[in-house]
Amino acid sequence: MSQNIQSHRKPPLRVIVVGMGVRSMIYSSVALTNPELLQIVGVVDVDPKRREYARLTFGLDDEQCFCTVEELVSVPKYADAVINGTMDRLHVSTSLPILRHGYDMLLEKPFALNEQEAQTLLQCVRETGRTVMVCHVLRYAPFYQRIKQVLNSGEIGHVINIHMAAQVNYFHESVSFVRGKYASAEICGSGMLLTKCSHDLDLMAWLMGDNYPQRIASVGSMYQFVPHHAPQNAGTHCLNNCPVERDCPYSARRLYIENPQRWADNVWYDSNCAPPETDEQKESLLRQADNPYSRCVYRCETDIVDHQSVLLHFKDGATGTFSMTGGASVSARSIHIIGTKGELYGTFESGRFTISHIAPGAPTGRVQHMVDISASQEGCHHGGGDREVVLDFIAHLRGEPTSPGKTLLEDSVNGHRIVFLAEKSRLAQGAIQNW
């Protein structure tokens, strides 16, 4: 972990934020909690409201606020680095001119939409000598860091099989991947596996180290959020023409007004307005015919999958599986690794995993112990990884010690490539793809 960045003798890293979305704001908040480490000195966003928000939040001057990347690179370089939190389809096209202008970069995942984009970005990094770190924040969570230590120690022997699963809860699924901007590859530029689960497949690639996959296959589809699964007599709009709205678990009123869980904030933010102060204001906004967040989830014509499975065969003969299921009752990430000396099973949300060793002399034939690092993650989204990746980025640019999971672009390619090949397989009806 990058907790050693405490030297007040060095000036704070001066950073420009490109794309002032929700993720960028999370990373930029380190400048508010630790101004001795990070200073936001500019913003680039096509939306004037978001530019103004950044200007007021970070005390920027008008000349530090830009509409486009082209405007930013038209002025002399005046900061150390950039946080790039643009939409997925813009990551490479915005990164290239910024890197060529001399800025290092913390880049939101997915860093590219396909193999060609990934190679283009890698080539630019090599030509410019700039640093790009990818926001694979889960590598920084204590849960996965500890699992990596266990594997490196050889405690459970050589990995035979690694299985990982991601459940996306119904609330997050409906907000982001059915009604929201990530529901269409045409809008966001990527599908569900790349947008949501590049975290997980990056983790698998990182945990397996130099043991790269040789063959990959994948299947998946849109199963739940389709018209024939809609309740009988359901309308097209929750609050305007749906007689069964009160009985539907995906009612916009239920999810965003009566039970406003964490993801409800995205509704107002993506509607380009401040969070409404009253329930009446929220309902008025949701009743607007063009508000995507009150469409019937079964009639959104979403073109990405809501469940997908991936099968991998690694070069040493080990196997791996990953499954993603959207619309689950609760969000969860689980991991089960079986080795030649034992196995490991746990869930990220609990912050605990159990190690079971082969022990013929034991009454049950095994010896178990639990590893509990929940206290290190309690109350922290992504296990504290959102903050830690920023601190590690600062440490790297300062030449200070960094995390063993440091997410430099060159070290983050394999997880993305697994996704690219898995999607190619899915579109080819599960045909095996060679690495």
C-alpha positions as CSV (number, residue, x, y, z in Angstrom):
1,M,0.0,0.0,0.0
2,S,1.1,3.5,-0.6
3,Q,0.6,4.9,2.8
4,N,4.2,6.1,3.0
5,I,3.6,9.2,1.0
6,Q,3.9,11.7,3.9
7,S,6.9,13.9,3.0
8,H,5.7,17.5,3.3
9,R,9.0,18.7,2.0
10,K,8.0,17.8,-1.5
11,P,5.4,20.0,-3.3
12,P,2.0,18.5,-4.0
13,L,1.4,16.8,-7.4
14,R,-0.2,19.3,-9.7
15,V,-3.0,17.6,-11.7
16,I,-5.6,18.5,-14.3
17,V,-8.9,16.6,-14.4
18,V,-10.2,15.6,-17.8
19,G,-13.8,14.6,-17.7
20,M,-15.3,15.7,-14.4
21,G,-17.6,12.7,-13.8
22,V,-18.3,10.7,-10.7
23,R,-15.1,8.7,-10.9
24,S,-12.9,11.7,-11.4
25,M,-14.5,13.4,-8.5
26,I,-13.7,10.4,-6.3
27,Y,-10.0,10.5,-7.3
28,S,-9.8,14.2,-7.1
29,S,-11.1,14.3,-3.6
30,V,-7.6,13.4,-2.3
31,A,-6.8,17.0,-3.1
32,L,-9.4,18.1,-0.5
33,T,-8.3,15.6,2.2
34,N,-4.6,15.8,1.5
35,P,-3.7,19.1,-0.2
36,E,-0.1,18.5,0.7
37,L,-0.1,15.6,-1.7
38,L,-2.4,16.6,-4.5
39,Q,-3.5,19.9,-6.0
40,I,-6.1,20.2,-8.8
41,V,-5.0,23.0,-11.1
42,G,-7.3,22.6,-14.1
43,V,-10.4,20.9,-15.5
44,V,-11.5,19.9,-19.0
45,D,-15.2,19.1,-19.6
46,V,-17.6,19.9,-22.4
47,D,-20.4,20.4,-19.8
48,P,-20.3,24.0,-18.4
49,K,-22.0,22.9,-15.2
50,R,-19.3,20.4,-14.4
51,R,-16.6,22.9,-15.2
52,E,-18.2,25.3,-12.9
53,Y,-18.5,22.7,-10.2
54,A,-14.8,21.9,-10.5
55,R,-13.9,25.6,-10.5
56,L,-15.7,26.2,-7.3
57,T,-14.7,23.0,-5.6
58,F,-11.0,23.4,-6.3
59,G,-10.7,27.2,-6.5
60,L,-9.7,27.4,-10.1
61,D,-9.3,30.5,-12.3
62,D,-11.2,30.8,-15.5
63,E,-8.1,30.2,-17.5
64,Q,-7.7,26.8,-15.8
65,C,-11.0,25.6,-17.2
66,F,-11.1,24.1,-20.7
67,C,-13.9,22.8,-22.9
68,T,-11.8,20.3,-24.8
69,V,-8.5,18.5,-24.7
70,E,-7.6,20.4,-27.8
71,E,-7.9,23.6,-25.8
72,L,-5.7,22.1,-23.0
73,V,-2.9,21.1,-25.3
74,S,-2.9,24.4,-27.1
75,V,-1.4,26.1,-24.0
76,P,2.1,25.3,-22.6
77,K,2.3,22.4,-20.1
78,Y,1.7,23.7,-16.6
79,A,0.9,20.7,-14.5
80,D,2.6,17.4,-13.6
81,A,-0.2,15.0,-14.6
82,V,-3.7,14.4,-15.7
83,I,-6.6,12.3,-14.3
84,N,-8.5,11.1,-17.3
85,G,-12.1,10.1,-16.3
86,T,-13.8,10.5,-19.7
87,M,-16.3,8.0,-21.0
88,D,-14.9,4.7,-22.1
89,R,-15.0,5.4,-25.8
90,L,-13.0,8.6,-25.4
91,H,-10.1,7.2,-23.3
92,V,-7.6,6.6,-26.0
93,S,-8.5,9.6,-28.3
94,T,-8.2,12.0,-25.3
95,S,-5.1,10.3,-23.8
96,L,-2.9,10.4,-26.9
97,P,-2.6,14.2,-27.3
98,I,-2.2,14.6,-23.5
99,L,0.7,12.2,-23.3
100,R,2.3,13.8,-26.4
101,H,2.0,17.1,-24.6
102,G,4.2,15.8,-21.8
103,Y,1.7,14.9,-19.1
104,D,1.7,11.6,-17.1
105,M,-1.7,10.1,-16.5
106,L,-4.0,8.3,-14.2
107,L,-6.5,6.7,-16.5
108,E,-9.9,5.3,-15.7
109,K,-10.6,1.7,-16.8
110,P,-11.2,0.3,-19.3
111,F,-8.2,2.0,-20.8
112,A,-9.1,0.8,-24.4
113,L,-12.1,-0.7,-26.1
114,N,-10.3,-3.2,-28.3
115,E,-6.9,-4.7,-29.1
116,Q,-6.0,-2.1,-31.7
117,E,-6.7,0.8,-29.3
118,A,-4.7,-0.9,-26.6
119,Q,-1.7,-1.3,-28.8
120,T,-2.0,2.3,-30.0
121,L,-1.9,3.6,-26.4
122,L,1.0,1.3,-25.5
123,Q,3.0,2.5,-28.5
124,C,2.3,6.1,-27.5
125,V,3.6,5.5,-23.9
126,R,6.7,3.9,-25.3
127,E,7.4,6.7,-27.7
128,T,6.8,9.5,-25.2
129,G,8.2,7.9,-22.1
130,R,5.2,9.0,-20.1
131,T,3.6,7.1,-17.3
132,V,0.1,5.8,-17.5
133,M,-1.5,4.1,-14.5
134,V,-4.8,2.4,-14.9
135,C,-7.5,2.7,-12.2
136,H,-7.8,-1.0,-11.4
137,V,-8.6,0.0,-7.9
138,L,-9.4,-3.5,-6.6
139,R,-5.7,-4.5,-6.8
140,Y,-5.2,-2.0,-3.9
141,A,-7.9,-3.6,-1.7
142,P,-6.4,-5.3,1.3
143,F,-8.5,-8.4,0.5
144,Y,-6.9,-9.0,-2.8
145,Q,-3.5,-7.9,-1.7
146,R,-3.5,-10.5,1.0
147,I,-4.6,-13.2,-1.4
148,K,-1.7,-12.3,-3.7
149,Q,0.6,-12.7,-0.8
150,V,-0.8,-16.2,-0.1
151,L,-0.3,-17.3,-3.7
152,N,3.2,-15.9,-3.9
153,S,4.2,-17.7,-0.7
154,G,3.2,-21.1,-2.1
155,E,1.0,-21.8,0.9
156,I,-1.6,-23.6,-1.2
157,G,0.8,-24.9,-3.8
158,H,0.5,-24.4,-7.6
159,V,-2.9,-23.1,-8.7
160,I,-5.0,-25.8,-10.4
161,N,-8.2,-23.7,-10.9
162,I,-9.2,-20.2,-10.1
163,H,-12.9,-19.3,-10.1
164,M,-14.2,-15.7,-9.6
165,A,-17.7,-14.5,-9.7
166,A,-19.3,-11.0,-9.7
167,Q,-22.9,-10.3,-8.8
168,V,-24.3,-6.9,-9.8
169,N,-27.2,-6.0,-7.6
170,Y,-30.5,-5.1,-9.2
171,F,-30.2,-1.5,-8.1
172,H,-26.9,-0.9,-9.7
173,E,-27.8,-3.0,-12.8
174,S,-30.9,-1.0,-13.5
175,V,-29.3,2.4,-12.9
176,S,-26.1,1.9,-14.9
177,F,-26.5,-1.0,-17.3
178,V,-30.2,-1.0,-18.3
179,R,-31.5,2.6,-18.0
180,G,-28.2,4.4,-17.8
181,K,-25.4,5.5,-20.1
182,Y,-23.6,2.1,-19.9
183,A,-26.6,0.2,-21.3
184,S,-25.5,0.7,-24.9
185,A,-22.2,0.0,-26.5
186,E,-23.0,2.7,-29.0
187,I,-23.2,5.3,-26.2
188,C,-20.4,4.2,-23.8
189,G,-18.3,2.4,-26.3
190,S,-18.0,-0.9,-24.4
191,G,-20.0,-3.8,-23.2
192,M,-20.8,-5.1,-19.7
193,L,-17.8,-7.3,-19.4
194,L,-15.3,-4.5,-20.2
195,T,-17.1,-1.7,-18.4
196,K,-17.9,-3.6,-15.2
197,C,-15.8,-6.7,-15.0
198,S,-12.4,-5.6,-16.4
199,H,-11.7,-5.1,-12.7
200,D,-12.3,-8.9,-12.1
201,L,-10.4,-10.2,-15.1
202,D,-7.5,-7.8,-14.3
203,L,-7.4,-9.4,-10.8
204,M,-7.4,-12.9,-12.3
205,A,-4.5,-12.0,-14.6
206,W,-2.6,-10.3,-11.8
207,L,-3.1,-13.2,-9.4
208,M,-1.9,-15.7,-12.0
209,G,1.2,-13.7,-12.7
210,D,3.3,-14.8,-15.7
211,N,1.0,-17.8,-16.2
212,Y,-0.9,-16.3,-19.2
213,P,-4.0,-18.0,-20.7
214,Q,-3.6,-19.8,-23.9
215,R,-7.2,-20.3,-24.9
216,I,-10.4,-18.5,-23.9
217,A,-14.1,-19.1,-24.6
218,S,-17.2,-17.2,-23.4
219,V,-21.0,-17.2,-23.6
220,G,-23.6,-14.7,-22.4
221,S,-26.7,-12.8,-23.4
222,M,-29.4,-10.4,-22.4
223,Y,-31.8,-12.7,-20.5
224,Q,-33.8,-10.8,-17.8
225,F,-34.4,-7.3,-19.1
226,V,-36.4,-8.1,-22.2
227,P,-40.1,-7.4,-23.1
228,H,-41.4,-10.9,-22.5
229,H,-40.2,-10.7,-18.9
230,A,-42.2,-7.5,-18.2
231,P,-45.1,-7.8,-15.7
232,Q,-48.5,-8.2,-17.4
233,N,-50.0,-4.9,-18.5
234,A,-46.7,-3.0,-17.8
235,G,-46.4,0.4,-19.5
236,T,-43.4,2.0,-21.1
237,H,-42.8,4.6,-18.4
238,C,-42.9,4.0,-14.6
239,L,-44.6,7.2,-13.5
240,N,-46.6,8.1,-16.6
241,N,-48.4,5.1,-18.0
242,C,-47.7,2.0,-15.9
243,P,-50.6,0.5,-13.9
244,V,-48.4,-2.1,-12.2
245,E,-45.7,0.3,-11.1
246,R,-46.4,-0.1,-7.3
247,D,-45.8,-3.9,-7.6
248,C,-42.6,-3.7,-9.7
249,P,-39.2,-4.0,-7.9
250,Y,-37.7,-1.7,-10.7
251,S,-40.2,1.1,-10.1
252,A,-38.3,4.4,-10.5
253,R,-40.3,5.8,-7.6
254,R,-39.3,2.9,-5.4
255,L,-35.6,2.9,-6.4
256,Y,-34.8,6.6,-6.6
257,I,-37.2,8.3,-4.3
258,E,-38.6,6.0,-1.6
259,N,-35.5,3.9,-1.2
260,P,-32.7,6.0,-2.6
261,Q,-29.7,3.7,-2.2
262,R,-26.2,4.7,-3.2
263,W,-26.7,4.5,-7.0
264,A,-29.6,7.0,-7.0
265,D,-27.1,9.8,-7.0
266,N,-26.1,8.8,-10.5
267,V,-29.6,9.5,-11.7
268,W,-29.5,13.2,-10.8
269,Y,-25.9,13.6,-11.8
270,D,-26.4,12.0,-15.2
271,S,-29.5,14.2,-15.7
272,N,-27.2,17.2,-15.4
273,C,-28.8,18.7,-12.4
274,A,-28.1,19.1,-8.7
275,P,-29.8,16.4,-6.5
276,P,-33.4,17.6,-6.0
277,E,-34.1,18.7,-2.5
278,T,-37.7,17.3,-2.2
279,D,-39.4,14.1,-3.3
280,E,-41.8,16.2,-5.3
281,Q,-38.9,17.6,-7.3
282,K,-37.5,14.2,-7.9
283,E,-40.8,12.8,-9.1
284,S,-41.3,15.8,-11.4
285,L,-37.9,15.1,-13.0
286,L,-38.6,11.4,-13.4
287,R,-42.0,12.1,-15.0
288,Q,-40.3,13.9,-17.9
289,A,-40.9,11.8,-21.0
290,D,-37.3,12.0,-22.1
291,N,-35.8,11.0,-18.7
292,P,-34.2,7.6,-19.3
293,Y,-34.2,6.6,-15.7
294,S,-38.0,6.1,-15.5
295,R,-38.3,3.9,-18.6
296,C,-39.6,0.4,-18.1
297,V,-36.5,-1.7,-17.5
298,Y,-38.0,-4.5,-19.7
299,R,-38.5,-2.2,-22.7
300,C,-35.1,-0.3,-22.8
301,E,-33.8,-2.3,-25.7
302,T,-30.5,-2.7,-24.0
303,D,-27.8,-4.1,-26.3
304,I,-25.4,-5.4,-23.7
305,V,-25.5,-8.7,-21.8
306,D,-26.8,-9.1,-18.3
307,H,-25.0,-12.4,-17.6
308,Q,-21.8,-13.9,-19.0
309,S,-19.3,-16.7,-18.3
310,V,-15.7,-17.0,-19.3
311,L,-13.5,-20.1,-19.4
312,L,-9.7,-19.9,-19.5
313,H,-6.9,-22.4,-20.1
314,F,-3.5,-21.2,-18.8
315,K,-0.2,-22.1,-20.4
316,D,0.8,-24.4,-17.5
317,G,-2.5,-26.4,-17.8
318,A,-4.4,-24.6,-15.0
319,T,-7.9,-23.5,-15.7
320,G,-9.9,-20.4,-14.7
321,T,-13.6,-19.5,-14.8
322,F,-15.3,-16.2,-14.3
323,S,-19.1,-15.5,-14.2
324,M,-20.9,-12.2,-14.1
325,T,-24.6,-12.0,-13.3
326,G,-26.6,-8.8,-13.2
327,G,-29.9,-8.2,-11.4
328,A,-28.8,-10.2,-8.2
329,S,-30.3,-9.3,-4.9
330,V,-27.0,-8.2,-3.5
331,S,-23.6,-7.1,-4.9
332,A,-20.9,-9.6,-4.3
333,R,-17.5,-10.7,-5.5
334,S,-16.3,-14.2,-4.6
335,I,-13.1,-16.1,-5.3
336,H,-12.2,-19.8,-5.0
337,I,-8.7,-21.0,-5.7
338,I,-7.7,-24.6,-5.6
339,G,-4.0,-25.4,-5.4
340,T,-1.9,-28.6,-5.1
341,K,-1.6,-28.1,-1.3
342,G,-4.9,-26.6,-0.4
343,E,-7.5,-24.1,-1.3
344,L,-8.8,-20.6,-0.6
345,Y,-12.3,-19.3,-0.6
346,G,-13.8,-15.9,0.3
347,T,-15.9,-12.9,-0.5
348,F,-14.6,-9.4,-1.0
349,E,-17.5,-7.8,0.7
350,S,-17.0,-9.8,3.9
351,G,-13.2,-9.0,3.9
352,R,-12.6,-12.7,4.9
353,F,-11.3,-15.8,3.2
354,T,-10.7,-19.3,4.5
355,I,-7.5,-21.3,3.7
356,S,-8.0,-25.1,3.8
357,H,-4.9,-27.3,3.8
358,I,-4.7,-31.0,2.8
359,A,-4.0,-32.8,6.1
360,P,-4.5,-36.6,6.0
361,G,-3.8,-36.9,9.8
362,A,-6.5,-34.5,10.8
363,P,-10.0,-35.8,11.8
364,T,-11.6,-34.1,8.8
365,G,-8.7,-34.6,6.5
366,R,-8.0,-30.9,6.4
367,V,-6.8,-28.0,8.5
368,Q,-8.4,-24.6,8.1
369,H,-7.9,-21.1,9.2
370,M,-9.6,-17.8,8.4
371,V,-7.9,-14.6,7.3
372,D,-9.9,-11.6,8.3
373,I,-8.9,-8.2,7.0
374,S,-12.4,-6.7,7.2
375,A,-11.3,-4.0,9.6
376,S,-9.0,-2.6,6.8
377,Q,-11.9,-2.3,4.4
378,E,-14.8,-1.3,6.6
379,G,-16.7,1.7,5.2
380,C,-14.4,2.0,2.2
381,H,-15.8,1.6,-1.3
382,H,-13.6,-0.7,-3.4
383,G,-11.9,-1.6,-0.1
384,G,-10.1,1.7,-0.1
385,G,-8.7,1.2,-3.5
386,D,-10.1,4.4,-4.9
387,R,-7.9,6.4,-2.6
388,E,-4.9,4.1,-2.7
389,V,-4.5,4.1,-6.5
390,V,-4.2,7.9,-6.4
391,L,-1.6,7.7,-3.6
392,D,0.3,5.1,-5.5
393,F,0.3,7.2,-8.6
394,I,1.7,10.1,-6.6
395,A,4.3,7.9,-5.1
396,H,5.4,6.6,-8.5
397,L,5.8,10.0,-9.9
398,R,7.8,11.1,-6.8
399,G,10.1,8.1,-7.1
400,E,8.9,6.7,-3.8
401,P,8.1,3.1,-2.9
402,T,4.9,1.8,-4.5
403,S,2.4,-1.0,-4.1
404,P,3.3,-4.5,-5.4
405,G,0.0,-4.3,-7.3
406,K,1.0,-1.1,-9.1
407,T,-1.3,-0.8,-12.2
408,L,1.1,0.6,-14.8
409,L,-0.4,0.3,-18.3
410,E,2.1,-2.4,-19.3
411,D,1.1,-4.5,-16.3
412,S,-2.7,-4.0,-17.0
413,V,-2.8,-5.2,-20.6
414,N,-3.4,-8.9,-19.9
415,G,-6.7,-8.4,-18.1
416,H,-8.1,-6.3,-20.9
417,R,-6.9,-8.8,-23.5
418,I,-8.8,-11.5,-21.7
419,V,-12.0,-9.4,-22.1
420,F,-11.3,-8.6,-25.7
421,L,-10.9,-12.3,-26.6
422,A,-13.9,-13.3,-24.4
423,E,-16.1,-10.9,-26.2
424,K,-14.8,-12.1,-29.5
425,S,-15.7,-15.7,-28.4
426,R,-19.2,-14.7,-27.2
427,L,-20.0,-13.0,-30.5
428,A,-18.8,-16.2,-32.2
429,Q,-21.2,-18.4,-30.2
430,G,-18.5,-19.5,-27.7
431,A,-15.8,-20.4,-30.2
432,I,-12.4,-20.8,-28.6
433,Q,-10.0,-17.9,-29.1
434,N,-6.2,-18.4,-29.0
435,W,-4.0,-16.0,-27.0
